[in-house]
């Protein structure tokens, strides 16, 4: 595989060198075709082609910036300019060129929308692109237009964006455009609460584009979508997606899924993902992955076998965990210890003297701030307890009530470190 990758890199490097040397004599459409070939190799899993894409964009930018406006009277060159702009072209070059070209009304509108998109003005680009039917455009231009239309409308009109992604896939099968369209369908499916679309797009992606250098982004969006739809997603769907992966790839998916579930407090999903992570949980040295051990035991931290859980947590080498996972480990150990602590019985409390009767109409400012804050903390902690996580507590039983308060207090620690954990990357 390394030999193949090196050979591919040599071929593509030769293409770039040749293109750079002949840039002055090549037509823009010929250079953009070279770019599309490189992009197709990326979609096929050629990681060596990825840096070549940016290199080619730079060469094309240099060539078309010096192009004569008459060159774009050739429809192929004009289409190449549009494709270049939709592929991440230099906004200054695009602005310069379109200001110098004499175009028809529709072409000018599309060109201006592409310039706005390149400049990051999605609002202006959206107002034009959402009125254009990609199927009405030349076959080379329609797919990238559909993909960009989805990008600029995803937040405000996810239904329209999903339709554009479907059109991009249908108009450009097997290309990097289809790869990107499938990958970008994942967060939109989550936003629309569409578990069927999530399952379909995920299975299609791993079946066709798992070797893509962008597959890591797919894993991130897939895990985030499963966690977001945790109430309705079928765990067997996750198994079907990971079944097409290598053991190492599946292990990464389940580890990330378990970790996010632990942070969010979704115990049903945490239990599922942590068990799967343990099944794939051997690291490169053949030992147990400390992350898998941590997440698996977090799923059982309030169970009857809490002694075993605490022993397992204490056996984890914290130096092999990221800083964020060390925080998770500390929180899990604290909760386990709180469960083991014997709550105080009311019979053991020293009776206090009967308080004197006082006027109940005290001014608000004389009410203790400590009492208010305690109530707020209790309410905040209670909101973290999902129905699956809550223990069967019987009202009026002081022993159970106090044990439950310990759990709520310790679980609230997870909320305190949530911001930190959300910024950390899984190692």
C-alpha positions in Angstrom: 0.0 0.0 0.0 2.8 2.4 0.8 4.4 1.7 -2.6 1.1 2.4 -4.3 0.7 5.6 -2.4 4.3 6.7 -3.3 3.7 5.9 -7.0 0.4 7.8 -7.0 2.2 10.8 -5.4 4.8 10.7 -8.1 2.2 10.7 -10.8 0.2 13.5 -9.4 3.4 15.6 -8.6 4.4 15.1 -12.2 1.0 16.3 -13.3 1.3 19.5 -11.1 4.8 20.2 -12.3 3.8 19.8 -15.9 0.7 21.9 -15.4 2.8 24.6 -13.8 5.3 24.6 -16.6 2.7 24.7 -19.3 0.2 27.0 -17.5 0.8 29.9 -19.9 -0.2 27.8 -22.9 -3.0 25.7 -21.4 -6.7 26.8 -21.5 -8.5 27.3 -18.2 -10.9 24.4 -19.0 -7.9 22.0 -19.5 -6.5 23.0 -16.1 -9.8 22.6 -14.3 -10.2 19.1 -15.8 -6.9 18.3 -14.2 -8.2 19.5 -10.9 -11.3 17.4 -11.3 -9.2 14.3 -12.0 -7.2 15.0 -8.8 -10.5 15.4 -6.9 -11.7 12.1 -8.2 -8.6 10.4 -6.9 -9.2 11.9 -3.5 -12.7 10.5 -3.5 -11.3 7.1 -4.4 -9.1 7.2 -1.3 -5.8 8.6 -2.7 -4.5 10.6 0.3 -1.5 11.6 -1.6 -3.7 13.6 -4.0 -5.1 15.8 -1.2 -2.2 18.4 -1.0 -2.0 18.4 -4.8 -5.6 19.8 -5.0 -4.5 23.0 -3.2 -1.4 23.2 -5.3 -3.4 23.0 -8.5 -5.9 25.6 -7.3 -2.9 27.9 -6.9 -1.6 27.2 -10.4 -5.1 27.7 -11.9 -5.5 31.0 -10.0 -2.2 32.3 -11.4 -3.2 31.3 -15.0 -6.8 32.7 -15.0 -5.8 35.9 -13.3 -3.7 36.7 -16.3 -6.3 35.5 -18.8 -7.7 37.8 -21.5 -11.4 38.4 -21.1 -11.8 37.1 -24.7 -10.6 33.6 -23.5 -14.0 33.3 -21.6 -16.0 33.7 -24.8 -15.4 30.0 -25.1 -18.2 28.4 -23.0 -15.8 25.7 -21.7 -13.5 28.3 -20.2 -16.5 30.2 -18.7 -17.7 27.0 -17.1 -14.2 26.3 -15.9 -14.2 29.7 -14.2 -17.5 28.9 -12.5 -16.2 25.5 -11.3 -13.0 27.1 -10.0 -15.0 29.5 -8.0 -17.2 26.8 -6.6 -14.2 24.7 -5.7 -12.7 27.3 -3.3 -11.1 29.7 -5.7 -9.4 33.0 -4.8 -12.2 35.5 -4.1 -10.1 38.4 -5.3 -9.3 36.7 -8.6 -13.0 35.9 -9.1 -14.1 39.4 -8.2 -11.5 40.9 -10.7 -12.5 38.5 -13.5 -16.3 38.8 -13.3 -16.0 42.6 -13.2 -14.2 42.5 -16.5 -16.5 40.0 -18.3 -19.5 40.8 -20.5 -22.0 38.1 -19.5 -25.7 37.4 -20.0 -28.1 38.3 -17.2 -28.3 34.7 -15.8 -24.6 34.1 -16.1 -23.8 37.4 -14.4 -26.2 36.6 -11.5 -24.6 33.2 -11.0 -21.1 34.7 -11.3 -22.0 37.3 -8.7 -23.4 34.7 -6.4 -20.2 32.7 -6.6 -18.1 35.8 -5.8 -20.3 36.4 -2.8 -19.9 32.8 -1.7 -16.1 33.0 -2.1 -16.1 36.2 0.0 -18.1 34.5 2.8 -21.3 36.5 2.2 -23.6 33.6 2.4 -26.7 35.7 2.7 -26.2 37.4 -0.7 -25.2 34.1 -2.3 -28.2 32.3 -0.9 -30.7 34.8 -2.3 -29.5 33.8 -5.8 -28.5 30.2 -5.6 -31.8 29.0 -4.0 -33.6 30.2 -7.1 -31.4 28.3 -9.5 -32.2 24.7 -10.6 -28.9 22.8 -10.8 -30.4 20.5 -13.4 -30.9 23.4 -15.8 -27.1 24.2 -15.8 -24.4 22.5 -17.9 -23.6 19.0 -16.5 -20.2 20.2 -15.3 -21.5 23.2 -13.4 -24.8 21.8 -11.9 -23.3 19.5 -9.3 -21.0 22.0 -7.6 -23.8 24.6 -7.7 -26.1 22.2 -5.9 -23.4 21.5 -3.3 -22.8 25.1 -2.6 -26.5 25.9 -2.5 -26.8 23.3 0.2 -23.9 24.9 2.1 -25.3 28.4 2.2 -28.9 27.3 3.0 -28.2 24.6 5.5 -28.9 26.7 8.6 -32.0 28.6 7.5 -33.6 26.0 5.2 -32.3 22.5 6.0 -35.1 20.8 4.0 -34.0 22.7 0.8 -30.3 22.0 1.6 -31.1 18.3 1.9 -32.8 18.4 -1.5 -29.7 20.1 -3.0 -27.4 17.5 -1.6 -29.5 14.8 -3.1 -29.3 16.5 -6.5 -25.6 16.9 -6.2 -25.2 13.2 -5.6 -27.4 12.2 -8.4 -25.8 14.6 -10.9 -22.2 13.6 -10.0 -22.0 10.0 -8.8 -18.7 8.6 -7.7 -17.0 12.0 -7.4 -15.7 14.1 -4.5 -18.9 16.0 -4.8 -21.0 12.9 -4.0 -18.6 12.2 -1.1 -19.1 15.7 0.3 -22.8 15.6 -0.3 -23.2 12.3 1.7 -21.0 13.5 4.5 -22.9 16.8 4.8 -26.2 15.0 4.8 -25.4 13.6 8.3 -25.7 16.8 10.4 -28.7 17.9 8.4 -30.4 14.5 9.1 -29.8 15.1 12.8 -31.2 18.7 12.6 -34.3 17.3 10.9 -34.6 14.4 13.4 -34.6 12.1 10.4 -33.2 8.8 11.6 -33.9 7.0 8.3 -31.9 9.5 6.3 -29.1 9.3 8.9 -28.9 5.6 8.5 -29.2 5.6 4.8 -26.5 8.3 4.2 -24.1 6.8 6.8 -24.3 3.3 5.3 -23.8 4.6 1.8 -20.8 6.7 2.9 -19.0 3.8 4.5 -19.8 1.5 1.6 -18.4 3.9 -1.0 -16.1 6.5 0.6 -14.6 5.1 3.8 -11.1 5.4 2.3 -11.5 9.1 1.7 -9.2 11.4 3.6 -12.3 13.2 4.8 -13.7 10.0 6.5 -12.5 11.4 9.9 -15.0 14.3 9.4 -17.7 11.7 8.6 -17.0 9.9 11.9 -17.2 13.1 13.9 -20.5 14.1 12.3 -21.9 10.6 12.5 -21.2 10.3 16.2 -22.6 13.7 16.9 -25.8 12.9 15.0 -26.3 9.6 16.9 -25.9 11.3 20.2 -28.3 14.1 19.2 -30.9 11.5 18.1 -30.2 9.2 21.1 -33.9 8.9 21.9 -34.9 7.6 18.5 -31.8 6.1 16.9 -31.6 2.3 16.7 -28.3 1.1 18.1 -28.3 -1.7 15.6 -27.9 0.9 12.9 -24.6 1.9 14.4 -23.5 -1.8 14.3 -24.5 -2.0 10.6 -22.4 1.1 9.8 -19.3 -0.1 11.8 -19.6 -3.6 10.4 -18.1 -2.3 7.2 -15.1 -0.8 9.0 -11.9 -2.3 10.2 -11.7 -3.2 13.9 -9.6 -0.1 14.6 -12.1 2.2 12.8 -15.0 0.6 14.7 -13.2 1.0 18.0 -12.7 4.7 17.4 -16.4 5.2 16.6 -17.5 3.4 19.7 -15.0 5.2 21.9 -16.1 8.6 20.6 -19.7 7.6 20.9 -19.3 6.4 24.5 -17.4 9.5 25.5 -20.0 12.0 24.1 -22.7 9.9 25.7 -20.9 10.1 29.1 -20.6 13.9 28.8 -24.3 14.3 27.9 -25.5 11.8 30.5 -27.3 9.5 28.0 -26.8 6.3 29.9 -28.6 4.0 27.5 -26.4 5.0 24.7 -23.4 5.1 27.0 -24.0 1.5 28.1 -24.3 0.3 24.5 -21.3 2.2 23.2 -19.0 1.4 26.1 -19.7 -2.4 25.8 -18.9 -2.2 22.1 -15.8 -0.2 22.9 -14.6 -2.8 25.3 -15.1 -5.5 22.7 -12.7 -3.6 20.4 -10.8 -2.1 23.4 -7.3 -3.5 23.0 -4.7 -0.9 22.2 -1.5 -1.4 20.0 0.3 -3.2 22.9 -2.5 -5.7 23.3 -3.7 -4.3 26.6 -7.0 -2.7 27.4 -7.6 0.8 26.1 -7.9 3.0 29.3 -10.6 5.0 27.6 -12.7 2.0 26.9 -12.3 0.9 30.6 -13.3 4.4 31.8 -16.4 4.7 29.6 -17.6 1.2 30.3 -17.4 1.7 34.0 -19.0 5.1 33.9 -22.0 3.3 32.5 -22.1 1.2 35.8 -21.0 3.8 38.3 -24.4 3.8 40.1 -25.1 0.1 40.0 -25.0 -2.5 42.7 -21.4 -3.6 41.8 -20.0 -0.2 42.5 -17.2 -1.7 44.5 -15.9 -3.4 41.4 -16.5 -0.3 39.4 -14.4 1.8 41.8 -11.6 -0.8 41.7 -11.6 -0.7 37.9 -11.6 3.1 37.8 -8.7 3.2 40.3 -6.7 0.8 38.2 -6.7 3.1 35.2 -3.4 4.7 34.4 -4.5 8.3 34.3 -1.3 9.4 32.5 -2.6 7.5 29.4 -5.7 9.7 29.3 -6.2 13.1 27.8 -6.7 16.0 30.3 -10.4 16.0 29.6 -10.7 12.2 30.2 -8.8 12.7 33.4 -11.5 15.1 34.5 -14.1 12.5 33.6 -12.2 9.8 35.6 -12.1 12.1 38.6 -15.9 12.8 38.4 -16.7 9.1 38.0 -14.5 8.2 41.0 -16.2 10.9 43.1 -19.6 9.6 42.2 -18.6 6.0 43.0 -17.2 7.0 46.3 -20.4 9.0 47.1 -22.5 5.9 46.4 -20.4 3.9 48.8 -20.5 6.5 51.6 -23.0 5.4 54.2 -25.6 8.2 54.5 -26.3 9.6 57.9 -29.4 8.4 59.6 -31.8 10.8 61.2 -31.5 8.9 64.5 -27.8 9.8 64.6 -28.4 13.5 64.4 -28.2 15.5 67.6 -31.6 17.1 68.4 -31.5 20.8 68.2 -33.5 23.1 70.6 -37.0 24.0 69.5 -36.7 27.2 67.5 -38.5 30.3 68.8 -41.6 31.5 67.0 -40.9 34.6 64.9 -42.9 36.9 62.6 -43.2 35.2 59.3 -43.4 38.5 57.4 -39.7 39.0 57.1 -38.4 41.3 54.4 -36.9 39.5 51.4 -33.4 40.8 52.0 -33.3 38.9 55.3 -33.7 35.6 53.6 -30.5 33.6 53.6 -28.7 33.6 50.2 -27.3 30.2 51.1 -30.8 28.8 51.1 -31.6 30.1 47.7 -28.4 28.9 46.2 -28.8 25.4 47.7 -32.3 25.2 46.1 -30.8 26.2 42.7 -28.0 23.7 43.0 -30.5 20.9 43.8 -32.7 21.9 40.9 -29.8 22.0 38.5 -28.5 18.6 39.7 -31.9 17.1 39.3 -32.2 18.3 35.7 -29.1 16.3 34.8 -30.7 13.0 35.9 -32.3 11.4 32.9 -35.2 8.9 33.5 -32.8 6.0 32.8 -30.2 7.4 35.3 -32.6 8.2 38.1 -32.6 5.8 41.1 -36.0 4.4 42.5 -36.2 6.7 45.5 -39.2 6.4 47.8 -40.5 9.7 49.3 -40.2 10.0 53.0 -37.2 7.5 53.3 -34.4 9.7 54.7 -31.7 7.2 53.9 -32.7 7.0 50.2 -33.3 10.7 50.0 -29.8 11.5 51.2 -28.1 8.9 49.0 -30.0 10.5 46.0 -28.8 13.9 47.0 -25.2 12.6 47.0 -25.7 11.3 43.5 -27.2 14.5 42.3 -24.4 16.6 43.7 -21.7 14.4 42.2 -23.4 14.2 38.8 -23.5 18.0 38.7 -19.7 17.9 38.5 -20.1 16.6 35.0 -22.0 19.7 34.0 -19.2 21.9 35.5 -16.6 20.4 33.2 -18.8 20.1 30.2 -17.4 23.2 28.5 -13.9 21.8 28.8 -14.8 18.4 27.6 -16.6 19.7 24.6 -13.4 21.5 23.4 -11.1 18.6 23.8 -10.4 16.2 20.9 -10.5 12.5 21.5 -7.0 11.2 21.5 
